[in-house]
Amino acid sequence: MKVIVGISDMKVSKNPTETLITYSLGSCIGVLIYDPGVKVGGLLHYMLPDATIDKQKALDKPFMFATTGIPRLFKEAYNLGATKNRLLVKVVGGAQILDSAGVFNIGKRNYLVLREMFWKNKVMIAKEDVGGTVNRTISLDIGSGLTILKTSGQGEAEI
């Protein structure tokens, strides 16, 4: 069963019949975590790097921002039995889509905040597909851990 993770959304599951999927990652980032030992996975689709730009919005929609969404993703997975040392972490998105002149660099800023948070917390990325100018879709099969990346104009591949 497909469980859709929308923009500024997050889902965590231990149901082996579920596949978490998020569509059209442009400058947004998709963070996927999976613990194969207990078959717990999560997917976050955040659109902005830092919640301090709008504290009320961060309270209302914590998954909109890297700084509030990423910690919640990990905590929810831990609540379902995942452990940090077994987690496989995959990162997708961070493209430069609507900002061809690079004025705002939202994709790059989204990625840099994530890397900084991961560095401080000793989180290693197993695989990533970031940057460029393409949209991406990512899915995670909870039962098997299979992660499929679909890139505009390039087809599908396991990541």
C-alpha positions in Angstrom: 0.0 0.0 0.0 1.4 3.4 -1.0 1.6 6.1 1.7 2.1 9.5 0.1 4.3 12.0 1.9 3.4 15.4 0.7 5.3 18.6 0.7 6.2 19.7 4.3 5.1 16.3 5.5 6.7 13.3 7.2 5.7 9.6 7.7 7.3 6.9 9.7 6.2 3.3 9.5 7.0 -0.3 10.6 4.2 -1.8 8.5 5.9 -4.2 6.0 3.0 -3.8 3.5 3.6 0.0 3.2 5.7 1.9 0.7 6.4 5.5 1.6 6.7 7.8 -1.4 7.1 11.5 -2.1 6.9 13.1 -5.5 8.4 16.1 -7.3 11.4 16.9 -5.1 12.9 20.0 -6.8 14.6 22.4 -4.4 13.0 20.5 -1.6 14.9 17.7 0.1 13.7 14.1 0.8 15.3 12.5 3.8 14.8 8.7 3.9 15.9 6.6 6.9 15.6 2.9 7.3 16.6 0.4 10.1 16.8 -3.0 8.5 17.1 -4.7 11.9 13.5 -3.8 12.9 12.2 -2.8 9.5 11.3 0.8 10.5 11.5 3.5 7.9 10.7 7.2 7.5 10.5 9.8 4.9 10.6 13.6 5.3 9.9 16.1 2.5 11.0 19.5 3.7 11.0 22.7 1.6 13.0 25.3 3.6 16.3 25.1 5.5 15.8 27.1 8.7 12.7 27.4 10.9 13.8 30.7 12.5 12.5 32.6 9.5 8.9 31.9 10.7 8.6 30.5 14.2 4.8 30.3 14.1 4.9 28.4 10.8 7.5 26.1 12.3 5.1 25.3 15.1 2.2 24.7 12.8 4.2 22.8 10.1 7.4 21.5 11.6 8.1 19.3 8.5 8.3 22.3 6.3 11.8 23.1 7.7 15.0 21.0 7.9 15.8 22.3 11.4 12.5 21.1 12.9 11.6 18.3 10.5 14.9 16.3 10.6 15.0 15.8 14.4 11.3 14.8 14.4 11.9 12.2 11.7 14.7 10.5 13.7 12.8 10.7 17.0 9.7 9.1 15.5 11.8 6.3 14.0 13.4 5.7 17.4 10.0 5.6 19.0 9.2 2.6 16.7 12.3 0.8 17.7 15.0 2.0 15.2 18.5 2.6 16.5 20.9 5.2 15.2 23.8 2.8 14.5 21.7 0.7 12.2 20.0 3.5 10.2 20.6 3.8 6.5 20.2 7.4 5.5 19.5 8.5 1.9 19.1 12.1 0.7 17.4 13.3 -2.5 16.6 16.6 -4.0 18.1 20.1 -3.5 17.9 21.0 -7.2 17.9 24.5 -8.7 14.5 24.5 -10.5 12.7 27.8 -10.5 15.8 29.9 -9.6 17.9 29.5 -12.7 20.0 32.6 -11.9 20.9 31.1 -8.5 19.7 34.1 -6.6 18.1 32.3 -3.7 19.9 28.9 -3.9 17.1 27.2 -1.9 18.2 23.7 -3.0 21.8 24.3 -2.0 20.8 26.0 1.3 18.5 23.1 2.1 21.3 20.6 1.5 23.9 22.6 3.5 21.7 22.8 6.6 21.1 19.1 6.4 24.8 18.3 6.1 25.6 20.6 9.0 23.0 18.9 11.2 24.2 15.5 10.2 27.8 16.4 10.9 27.0 17.7 14.4 25.1 14.5 15.2 27.5 12.1 13.6 24.9 10.9 11.0 26.4 9.4 7.9 24.6 9.4 4.5 24.6 6.0 2.8 23.5 7.4 -0.6 22.4 10.6 -2.1 21.2 12.2 -5.3 21.2 16.0 -4.9 21.6 19.1 -7.0 21.2 19.6 -10.7 18.1 20.9 -12.3 15.7 17.9 -12.3 12.7 16.8 -10.2 12.9 13.5 -8.4 10.5 11.0 -6.8 11.7 8.6 -4.1 10.0 5.6 -2.5 10.8 3.2 0.4 9.4 -0.3 0.7 9.2 -0.8 4.5 9.2 -4.6 4.2 12.3 -4.9 2.1 14.1 -1.6 2.5 14.1 -1.2 -1.3 14.5 2.4 -2.3 13.6 3.5 -5.8 14.6 6.9 -7.3 12.8 8.2 -10.3 14.5 11.2 -12.0 12.8 13.3 -14.6 14.0 12.3 -18.0 16.3 9.5 -16.7 13.9 6.8 -15.5 14.0 4.7 -12.3 16.9 3.1 -10.4 17.5 1.6 -7.0 19.4 3.9 -4.7 
